[in-house]
Amino acid sequence: MSQLTAIAAASLDLFPCGLLVTDRDERTIIKSNKYFDKLCGFKPCGRNSINTLFTKASRIMLESYVVPLLLNQRHIEEVQLTLQQVDGQRLPVLINAQINSAEPNLIYWAVTAAQQRDDLYQELVNLRNHLEQKAETFSRLARTDELTGLLNRRAFIENANSALDELSRQQKSYAFFMIDVDNFKAINDQYGHDVGDQVLQEIAKIFQRQTRASDTLARVGGEEFAILASATSRDQVEAYAERLLQAVSTKLIMNLHVTISIGIALSRHHNLAELFKQADKLLYQVKSCGKNRALLFEF
């Protein structure tokens, strides 16, 4: 054996991957280096087909895909299989192989443990899922009123504009409710902001119970709420407003008698900005002439 051949043979054990040679037909292992022996847990050279070293699923993959492709193209690159180690453990590995034209009856294999790659991939998947959850949380928080859990003003405008487009296509009327909690400043001043916050939270829950799934409900200001709802008639809208008024005024909230005032703009043709303006004007009129009531204008 020449010095170069001796060095080449000895150096196989220095490679940081499994190296082995099999015959082409039976894939019986003719030679393997120490790295591959360590992956297997024993020295498989001379008595095993490479097929027997893998899990059942990987053997099917090897025979139905890897070997036919290898025989056809004379090489394969980075196919992942699972090695069945002698102690019963399973180890994901990457397989590269080729048939050398100078020795067509032999197959040269390189086998690399892929556990760290799989672990890294799983970490990346977990990180991506975590970031997606964070992004979803931030998006939800950006659209949600922190105190009541309702939509905030920005989200309400986005959702309401979309709802208006759909209602306009269906040629349906729509009602815009501007709602204000009566004497809310006095509640804060007399009982404190904690009580005031709880009043708003309870009123938000009442509105959620009274509104329909198709309605758009939000807290749009300090003690101001808004609802956009489809409407079939003026009577229906007035009955809706009366239910809201009664639901609040007949319930003790934090042991307080609380009422609301409502301004309602009913239309089929106007945009959200016009509805806001008209309903706000009506709300101001209600607050000026007694509160705890609703005023509707159809235009």
VMD Tcl script that draws the C-alpha trace (Angstrom):
set ca {
  {0.00 0.00 0.00}
  {1.46 3.37 -0.95}
  {1.93 6.08 1.68}
  {-0.86 8.15 0.06}
  {-3.25 5.17 0.08}
  {-2.42 4.43 3.72}
  {-3.03 8.05 4.71}
  {-6.34 8.09 2.79}
  {-7.51 4.91 4.51}
  {-6.57 6.16 7.97}
  {-8.11 9.55 7.34}
  {-11.62 8.13 6.81}
  {-11.97 7.94 10.60}
  {-11.13 11.61 10.92}
  {-14.09 12.80 8.86}
  {-16.89 14.38 10.97}
  {-19.54 12.29 9.22}
  {-20.33 8.66 8.57}
  {-18.62 7.21 5.51}
  {-19.32 3.77 4.12}
  {-19.10 1.72 0.97}
  {-21.67 -0.86 -0.12}
  {-22.08 -3.05 -3.13}
  {-24.59 -1.83 -5.66}
  {-27.06 -4.72 -5.74}
  {-27.55 -5.83 -2.13}
  {-26.19 -2.68 -0.48}
  {-24.12 -4.89 1.83}
  {-21.69 -2.77 3.84}
  {-18.12 -3.38 2.71}
  {-16.44 -0.63 4.73}
  {-17.49 1.95 7.31}
  {-15.58 4.52 9.31}
  {-15.64 4.98 13.09}
  {-18.10 7.88 12.94}
  {-20.71 5.72 11.23}
  {-20.05 2.81 13.60}
  {-20.67 5.17 16.50}
  {-23.96 6.33 14.97}
  {-25.12 2.71 14.69}
  {-23.77 1.64 18.07}
  {-21.81 -1.25 16.55}
  {-19.59 -2.02 13.55}
  {-21.96 -3.11 10.78}
  {-19.28 -3.73 8.16}
  {-19.30 -7.12 6.39}
  {-22.61 -8.53 7.57}
  {-25.37 -6.01 7.11}
  {-27.22 -4.40 4.28}
  {-27.50 -0.68 4.81}
  {-31.30 -1.16 4.59}
  {-31.40 -3.05 7.90}
  {-29.97 -0.12 9.83}
  {-33.00 2.11 9.34}
  {-36.53 2.24 10.69}
  {-39.28 0.53 8.72}
  {-40.53 3.79 7.22}
  {-36.99 4.76 6.20}
  {-36.39 1.34 4.63}
  {-39.47 1.87 2.47}
  {-38.19 5.32 1.54}
  {-34.75 3.89 0.78}
  {-36.03 1.12 -1.50}
  {-38.84 3.00 -3.23}
  {-37.17 6.37 -3.72}
  {-33.51 6.68 -2.76}
  {-32.06 3.60 -4.48}
  {-34.05 3.95 -7.75}
  {-33.07 7.62 -7.95}
  {-29.45 6.77 -7.14}
  {-29.29 4.06 -9.80}
  {-30.83 6.40 -12.35}
  {-28.94 9.63 -11.61}
  {-25.86 8.04 -9.99}
  {-26.09 10.39 -7.01}
  {-28.53 11.65 -4.38}
  {-28.19 14.61 -2.03}
  {-29.54 15.41 1.43}
  {-32.26 12.82 1.84}
  {-33.38 12.58 5.47}
  {-33.92 9.11 6.92}
  {-34.09 7.71 10.45}
  {-31.37 5.41 11.74}
  {-32.43 2.66 14.18}
  {-29.58 2.55 16.70}
  {-28.60 -0.63 18.49}
  {-30.03 0.63 21.81}
  {-33.42 1.22 20.18}
  {-33.04 4.97 19.87}
  {-33.96 6.65 16.60}
  {-31.63 9.19 15.06}
  {-32.51 11.42 12.09}
  {-29.67 11.45 9.54}
  {-28.92 13.09 6.21}
  {-27.86 10.79 3.40}
  {-25.68 11.66 0.41}
  {-24.57 8.95 -1.98}
  {-23.01 8.42 -5.37}
  {-21.91 5.71 -7.80}
  {-18.47 6.31 -9.22}
  {-18.13 5.53 -12.93}
  {-14.70 4.00 -12.25}
  {-16.27 1.51 -9.82}
  {-19.89 1.08 -10.99}
  {-20.56 -1.88 -8.68}
  {-19.98 0.18 -5.53}
  {-22.00 2.89 -3.79}
  {-20.27 5.52 -1.65}
  {-22.38 6.91 1.17}
  {-22.01 9.89 3.50}
  {-24.25 9.92 6.58}
  {-24.54 12.90 8.91}
  {-26.53 13.12 12.14}
  {-29.36 15.60 11.64}
  {-30.58 15.79 15.23}
  {-29.17 19.27 15.80}
  {-30.63 20.45 12.51}
  {-34.04 19.04 13.46}
  {-33.78 20.62 16.91}
  {-32.84 23.95 15.35}
  {-35.68 23.65 12.85}
  {-38.12 22.93 15.69}
  {-36.77 25.92 17.61}
  {-37.30 28.07 14.53}
  {-40.85 26.72 14.13}
  {-41.55 27.42 17.80}
  {-40.07 30.90 17.47}
  {-42.15 31.60 14.37}
  {-45.32 30.42 16.15}
  {-44.43 32.54 19.17}
  {-43.87 35.62 16.99}
  {-47.12 35.00 15.12}
  {-48.97 34.76 18.43}
  {-47.30 37.95 19.61}
  {-48.20 39.72 16.38}
  {-51.78 38.52 16.71}
  {-51.88 39.72 20.31}
  {-50.45 43.13 19.39}
  {-52.91 43.42 16.51}
  {-55.80 42.56 18.81}
  {-54.61 45.01 21.47}
  {-54.25 47.73 18.84}
  {-57.91 47.22 17.94}
  {-59.32 46.62 21.41}
  {-60.31 48.96 24.18}
  {-58.23 47.80 27.13}
  {-60.83 48.58 29.79}
  {-63.97 47.04 28.27}
  {-62.63 44.58 25.72}
  {-64.79 46.18 23.01}
  {-63.46 47.52 19.74}
  {-61.69 50.84 20.08}
  {-62.46 53.88 17.94}
  {-59.98 53.05 15.18}
  {-61.16 49.46 14.85}
  {-64.79 50.59 14.96}
  {-64.25 52.95 12.04}
  {-62.57 50.19 10.00}
  {-65.26 47.61 10.77}
  {-68.14 50.07 10.39}
  {-66.95 51.25 6.98}
  {-66.80 47.64 5.79}
  {-70.27 46.98 7.21}
  {-71.64 50.12 5.52}
  {-70.26 49.00 2.16}
  {-71.99 45.64 2.53}
  {-75.30 47.18 3.70}
  {-75.20 49.65 0.81}
  {-74.70 46.80 -1.68}
  {-77.72 45.08 -0.17}
  {-79.65 48.37 -0.29}
  {-80.40 48.17 3.43}
  {-80.85 51.04 5.85}
  {-78.54 51.39 8.78}
  {-78.73 53.02 12.19}
  {-75.83 54.67 13.94}
  {-76.13 54.96 17.74}
  {-73.99 57.41 19.72}
  {-74.35 56.58 23.41}
  {-73.12 58.54 26.41}
  {-73.23 57.55 30.09}
  {-75.16 60.25 31.93}
  {-73.44 62.17 34.73}
  {-70.31 60.07 34.43}
  {-68.01 62.84 35.64}
  {-70.05 63.03 38.85}
  {-69.64 59.27 39.33}
  {-65.85 59.59 38.98}
  {-65.71 62.63 41.26}
  {-67.91 61.13 44.00}
  {-66.90 57.47 43.95}
  {-63.50 57.48 42.31}
  {-62.12 56.36 38.98}
  {-62.01 52.69 39.96}
  {-65.77 52.68 40.40}
  {-66.14 54.69 37.20}
  {-64.09 52.09 35.31}
  {-66.23 49.26 36.68}
  {-69.39 51.12 35.64}
  {-68.07 51.32 32.09}
  {-67.17 47.65 32.13}
  {-70.64 46.63 33.30}
  {-72.33 48.85 30.72}
  {-70.15 47.32 28.01}
  {-71.35 43.87 29.09}
  {-74.97 45.02 28.95}
  {-74.46 46.34 25.42}
  {-72.82 43.08 24.37}
  {-75.87 41.15 25.59}
  {-78.29 43.49 23.85}
  {-76.55 43.81 20.48}
  {-76.63 41.28 17.66}
  {-73.68 39.43 16.18}
  {-74.05 41.46 12.98}
  {-73.85 44.78 14.86}
  {-70.62 46.73 15.29}
  {-70.14 47.81 18.91}
  {-67.28 49.88 20.34}
  {-66.16 52.22 23.05}
  {-65.19 55.31 21.09}
  {-64.37 57.74 23.89}
  {-64.18 58.12 27.67}
  {-67.82 57.31 28.46}
  {-69.00 57.15 24.85}
  {-70.05 54.04 22.98}
  {-71.15 53.54 19.40}
  {-73.21 50.91 17.60}
  {-73.77 50.46 13.88}
  {-76.70 48.18 13.06}
  {-78.75 47.24 10.05}
  {-82.28 48.60 10.23}
  {-85.53 47.55 8.57}
  {-87.71 50.37 9.94}
  {-87.79 53.39 12.19}
  {-89.96 51.49 14.69}
  {-87.40 48.70 14.88}
  {-84.59 51.17 15.63}
  {-86.64 52.96 18.30}
  {-87.44 49.63 19.95}
  {-83.74 48.73 19.86}
  {-82.85 52.02 21.57}
  {-85.54 51.50 24.20}
  {-84.10 48.07 25.05}
  {-80.68 49.63 25.59}
  {-82.10 52.39 27.78}
  {-84.10 49.92 29.88}
  {-81.28 47.40 30.19}
  {-79.04 50.05 31.77}
  {-81.54 52.05 33.84}
  {-83.22 49.01 35.44}
  {-80.00 47.44 36.66}
  {-78.03 48.53 39.70}
  {-74.46 49.00 38.55}
  {-71.97 49.13 41.43}
  {-75.01 49.90 43.61}
  {-75.68 52.96 41.50}
  {-78.61 53.93 39.33}
  {-76.98 54.71 35.99}
  {-78.63 55.95 32.81}
  {-77.53 56.60 29.25}
  {-78.48 59.01 26.48}
  {-78.60 58.03 22.80}
  {-78.46 59.93 19.55}
  {-79.42 57.88 16.48}
  {-78.85 58.65 12.82}
  {-80.92 56.47 10.47}
  {-79.99 56.45 6.80}
  {-79.40 54.44 3.65}
  {-77.12 56.77 1.73}
  {-74.76 58.60 4.09}
  {-71.18 57.71 4.98}
  {-69.81 57.06 8.44}
  {-68.49 60.59 8.99}
  {-71.94 62.05 8.29}
  {-73.61 59.50 10.54}
  {-71.14 60.33 13.33}
  {-71.82 64.04 12.96}
  {-75.60 63.71 12.91}
  {-75.77 61.23 15.80}
  {-73.42 63.34 17.91}
  {-75.60 66.41 17.33}
  {-78.68 64.44 18.42}
  {-76.87 63.16 21.49}
  {-76.01 66.72 22.50}
  {-79.68 67.66 22.20}
  {-80.72 64.71 24.37}
  {-78.18 65.66 27.05}
  {-79.52 69.21 27.02}
  {-83.15 68.25 27.51}
  {-83.28 65.62 30.20}
  {-80.99 62.62 29.47}
  {-81.99 58.95 29.83}
  {-83.68 58.95 26.45}
  {-83.03 58.52 22.74}
  {-83.50 60.93 19.86}
  {-83.63 59.66 16.28}
  {-83.30 61.49 12.99}
  {-83.85 59.80 9.64}
  {-82.13 61.41 6.69}
}
mol new
graphics top color blue
foreach p $ca { graphics top sphere $p radius 0.5 }
foreach p [lrange $ca 0 end-1] q [lrange $ca 1 end] { graphics top cylinder $p $q radius 0.2 }
display resetview
